Amino acid sequence: MARYLSQGVFLLDTPVKIESYAAVVGEKEGKGPLAECFDEIINDSHFGQNTWEQAESKFQLEAVSLAVRKKNLTKEDIDVICAGDLINQCTGSSYGLRELEIPFLGMYGACSTMAEGLLTASILMDSGAVKRSCAVTSSHFSTAERQFRAPLSYGGQRTPTSQWTCTASGAVILSGNGESAIIGGCIGKIADMGINDITNMGSAMAPAAAATIQRYLEATATSPENYDFIVTGDLGKVGSTLLVELLQKQGIDISEKHKDCGMLIFDNETQDTHCGGSGCGCSASVLCGHFLPMLEKNEIKNMLFIATGALMSTMSVQQGESIPAVAHLVHIGR
């Protein structure tokens, strides 16, 4: 059973095994440094559908389907699926996964949703409520731009601190079988530093990530040296620099261990992504395409995965509100 350490922090006495995983990405992501890591690269941004929203739904369905097929499972083998995305009311997930007829928990944590889904799925497994669970998220550059910023045809100038929403999806299936496992986690607290610039989400999210990492290290009496990597979701260049500085002020140096999915998925110089990638699918696809295979191959043994989310909406931004953020941590190891 889960062992309580402190507020929002727990360890699993019996780690929940990662049985299968899959990552599906779009054309731009498929031209980045991690191209060879992904299971499937879709060069059509519409993925054969009529709208970008329908395309994102198909990305998510494809990621789950691939993860299922890898281990010769069927949809009936999965007892619950924890899914989310950035589109209003999580329509990317609900419309994409409806044909699977798997018990569904829709979640929203903005770009932190993959970690939120993994925590929820693992706790359900640990409780004995289900025998096999799945966590999946997705994002799409065009759906996010249309919802949060402006229509693509508007042609607005992107600021230096902006990030590029990834067209991608990642899915993880948890069960009693697998080489790597979820060992513990830290449920994030909402942090709000008063930032209201929607094009500078890395700075808005970095304090939440710093607080979550510090809480987990203190509760588990561990240090950065105990982990091969400390991986954040999509802080990008600005947010990653700020994260390291914030933790150094608390006497915690993660500079040698830190990796950011938003920094890894694109080549910022040649792909013109400014501060890097973002979106639910960013951390999900990099986790499933890059880091989980490293664990499975025993190239690394221990990592912290901290997905970060900016919790603003179009309404809150228009009303002049600041951007609250949250970061959830998942401890994954062998």
C-alpha positions in Angstrom: 0.0 0.0 0.0 1.0 3.6 -0.4 3.1 4.9 2.5 2.4 8.5 3.6 5.5 10.6 4.1 4.2 14.1 4.3 1.5 16.3 2.8 1.0 15.1 -0.8 4.2 12.9 -0.8 4.0 9.1 -0.8 6.1 5.9 -1.5 4.6 2.7 -2.8 5.7 -0.4 -0.7 5.1 -2.5 -3.9 6.1 -0.4 -6.9 3.6 -0.4 -9.8 5.2 -1.8 -12.9 5.3 -0.1 -16.3 4.2 -2.8 -18.8 4.1 -0.9 -22.0 4.3 2.6 -23.5 4.2 4.4 -26.8 4.9 7.8 -28.3 3.3 9.4 -31.4 4.5 12.8 -32.7 4.0 15.2 -35.6 6.2 16.2 -38.5 8.1 19.0 -36.7 8.8 16.8 -33.7 9.8 14.0 -36.0 12.6 16.3 -37.4 14.0 17.1 -34.0 16.9 15.5 -32.1 14.8 12.7 -30.7 13.3 11.6 -34.0 14.5 8.0 -33.7 13.0 7.6 -30.3 9.3 7.8 -31.3 7.1 4.9 -32.3 5.3 6.8 -35.0 5.8 10.1 -36.8 2.7 11.6 -38.5 3.6 14.0 -41.2 0.0 15.1 -41.8 -1.1 17.7 -39.2 -4.7 16.7 -39.8 -3.9 13.0 -39.5 -6.5 12.3 -42.2 -9.2 14.1 -40.3 -11.3 17.2 -41.1 -10.2 19.3 -38.2 -7.1 19.7 -36.0 -9.1 18.8 -32.9 -10.1 15.5 -34.6 -6.5 15.0 -35.4 -5.4 15.4 -31.8 -8.0 12.9 -30.8 -6.6 10.4 -33.3 -3.0 11.0 -32.0 -4.2 10.0 -28.5 -6.1 7.0 -29.8 -3.1 5.9 -31.8 -0.7 6.2 -28.8 -3.0 4.0 -26.6 -3.5 1.5 -29.4 0.2 1.2 -30.0 0.9 0.6 -26.3 -1.8 -2.1 -26.2 -0.5 -3.9 -29.3 3.1 -3.9 -28.1 2.3 -6.4 -25.4 -0.5 -8.3 -27.3 -3.1 -6.9 -25.0 -6.7 -6.0 -25.8 -8.8 -3.0 -24.8 -10.7 -5.3 -22.4 -7.4 -5.9 -20.5 -7.3 -2.3 -19.3 -9.5 -1.5 -16.3 -9.3 2.3 -16.4 -7.7 5.0 -18.5 -6.6 8.4 -17.0 -6.5 10.9 -19.9 -6.4 14.6 -20.5 -5.4 17.3 -23.0 -5.5 21.1 -23.4 -8.7 21.5 -25.4 -11.8 22.7 -23.5 -13.4 20.0 -21.5 -10.7 17.5 -22.5 -12.5 16.9 -25.8 -9.3 15.5 -27.4 -9.3 12.7 -24.9 -13.0 12.0 -24.6 -13.7 12.0 -28.4 -10.4 10.2 -29.1 -10.9 7.3 -26.7 -14.7 6.9 -26.8 -14.5 3.9 -29.2 -12.3 2.0 -26.8 -15.1 1.7 -24.2 -12.6 1.6 -21.4 -13.6 3.1 -18.0 -12.5 6.7 -18.3 -11.2 9.3 -15.9 -10.8 12.7 -17.6 -8.1 14.8 -16.0 -6.9 18.4 -16.4 -3.6 19.7 -15.1 -2.6 21.6 -18.3 0.9 20.4 -19.3 1.3 18.6 -15.9 -1.5 16.1 -16.9 0.8 13.2 -17.8 2.3 13.2 -14.3 -1.2 13.6 -12.8 -2.5 10.7 -14.8 0.5 8.5 -13.9 0.0 9.3 -10.2 -3.7 8.6 -10.3 -3.3 5.4 -12.3 -0.6 4.1 -10.0 -2.6 4.8 -6.9 -5.6 3.0 -8.3 -3.4 0.0 -9.0 -1.8 0.1 -5.6 -5.2 0.2 -3.9 -6.3 -3.0 -5.6 -9.2 -1.2 -7.3 -7.9 -2.1 -10.8 -5.4 -4.7 -12.2 -4.2 -2.7 -15.2 -4.4 1.0 -15.9 -3.3 3.5 -18.5 -2.3 7.1 -18.5 -2.3 9.1 -21.7 -2.1 12.8 -22.8 -1.9 14.7 -26.0 -1.4 18.2 -27.4 -1.5 19.7 -30.9 0.2 22.9 -32.0 -2.8 24.2 -34.0 -5.5 23.3 -31.5 -3.6 25.1 -28.7 -2.8 28.2 -30.8 -6.5 28.5 -31.8 -7.7 28.1 -28.2 -5.2 30.0 -26.1 -3.7 32.6 -28.4 -4.9 33.6 -31.9 -5.9 31.9 -35.2 -2.9 30.7 -37.1 -3.9 32.9 -40.0 -3.5 35.9 -37.8 0.3 35.6 -38.2 1.2 37.3 -34.9 4.9 37.7 -34.0 6.1 35.2 -31.4 8.0 36.6 -28.4 11.5 35.5 -27.5 10.2 33.7 -24.3 7.4 31.8 -26.2 7.4 28.0 -26.6 6.1 25.8 -29.4 3.2 23.5 -28.4 4.1 19.9 -29.5 1.9 17.9 -31.7 2.3 14.6 -29.8 0.9 12.0 -27.5 2.3 9.5 -25.1 0.6 6.6 -23.3 1.8 4.3 -20.5 0.2 1.1 -19.4 0.7 0.0 -15.7 0.3 -3.5 -14.4 2.1 -6.2 -12.4 4.6 -6.8 -15.3 7.6 -4.7 -16.4 11.2 -3.9 -15.9 10.7 -0.3 -14.5 8.1 0.9 -12.1 6.6 3.8 -10.3 8.1 4.0 -6.9 6.5 7.1 -5.4 5.2 10.6 -6.1 4.5 14.1 -5.0 1.2 15.9 -5.7 2.0 19.5 -6.5 0.7 22.6 -4.8 -0.6 25.6 -6.8 2.1 28.3 -7.1 1.4 31.8 -8.4 4.2 34.4 -8.7 2.0 37.0 -10.3 3.2 36.5 -13.9 0.5 37.3 -16.4 2.4 37.0 -19.7 0.9 34.0 -21.5 4.0 33.9 -23.7 6.3 33.3 -20.7 4.9 30.2 -19.2 8.3 28.7 -18.3 8.8 31.5 -15.7 5.3 31.0 -14.4 5.8 27.2 -13.9 9.4 27.1 -12.6 8.5 28.0 -9.0 5.9 25.2 -8.8 8.5 22.7 -10.1 11.1 23.9 -7.6 8.7 23.6 -4.7 7.6 20.1 -5.7 11.2 18.8 -6.2 12.3 20.3 -2.8 9.3 18.7 -1.0 10.0 15.2 -2.4 13.7 15.4 -1.7 13.1 16.5 1.9 10.3 14.0 2.5 12.4 11.0 1.2 15.7 12.3 2.6 17.3 12.0 -0.8 19.4 14.4 -2.8 19.9 15.0 -6.6 22.9 12.6 -6.5 20.5 9.7 -5.8 18.9 10.1 -9.3 20.3 9.6 -12.8 18.0 12.4 -14.1 15.6 15.0 -12.7 13.3 15.6 -15.7 10.9 18.5 -16.0 8.1 18.6 -18.5 8.2 21.8 -20.5 9.9 24.6 -18.7 11.9 25.5 -21.8 15.1 27.5 -21.8 13.9 30.4 -19.6 12.0 28.2 -17.1 14.8 25.6 -16.8 17.4 28.3 -16.0 15.1 29.8 -13.4 14.3 26.4 -11.8 18.0 25.7 -11.2 18.6 29.1 -9.7 15.5 28.8 -7.4 16.7 25.4 -6.0 20.3 26.6 -5.7 19.0 29.3 -3.4 17.6 26.5 -1.2 20.9 24.7 -1.2 19.8 22.1 -3.8 21.9 21.8 -7.0 20.2 19.9 -9.8 22.3 21.5 -12.6 24.1 18.2 -13.4 21.0 16.1 -13.3 18.3 18.2 -14.8 16.8 17.6 -18.2 13.8 19.3 -19.7 11.6 17.6 -22.3 10.8 21.0 -23.9 14.5 21.5 -24.4 15.1 18.0 -25.8 12.4 17.5 -28.3 13.4 20.4 -30.7 16.6 21.9 -31.9 15.9 25.5 -30.9 18.5 26.9 -33.3 17.4 25.1 -36.5 13.7 24.6 -35.8 12.8 28.2 -34.6 11.0 27.2 -31.4 12.5 30.0 -29.4 12.5 28.6 -25.8 11.6 25.0 -26.7 8.5 22.8 -26.7 5.5 22.7 -24.5 2.0 21.1 -24.3 0.7 17.9 -22.7 2.2 15.8 -25.4 5.7 17.2 -25.0 6.6 15.6 -21.7 4.4 12.5 -22.4 6.1 11.7 -25.7 9.6 12.4 -24.5 9.0 10.2 -21.4 7.7 7.4 -23.5 10.0 7.7 -26.4 13.3 8.6 -24.7 13.5 8.0 -20.9 11.4 4.9 -20.4 13.4 2.9 -23.0 16.6 4.0 -21.1 15.1 2.5 -17.9 14.0 -0.7 -19.7 17.5 -1.2 -21.2 19.0 -0.6 -17.7 20.9 2.5 -19.0 19.5 4.4 -16.1 18.0 3.1 -12.8 16.4 6.1 -11.1 14.7 9.3 -12.2 12.2 11.9 -11.2 9.7 13.0 -13.7 8.1 16.4 -13.0 5.5 17.6 -15.4 4.6 21.3 -15.1 1.3 23.0 -16.0 0.2 26.6 -16.4 -3.4 26.6 -15.2 -4.7 29.7 -16.9 -7.7 29.8 -19.3 -8.6 32.2 -22.1 -11.2 33.7 -19.8 -8.8 34.3 -16.9 -6.1 35.8 -19.1 -8.7 38.2 -20.7 -9.8 39.2 -17.2 -6.2 40.2 -16.3 -5.6 37.3 -13.9 -2.1 36.0 -13.2 -1.0 32.5 -14.2 -1.2 29.9 -11.4 0.9 26.8 -12.0 1.3 23.3 -10.6 4.0 20.5 -10.9 3.4 16.9 -10.1 6.3 14.5 -9.5 6.5 10.8 -10.4 9.5 8.8 -9.1 10.3 6.1 -11.6 13.0 3.4 -11.3 14.0 -0.2 -11.7 
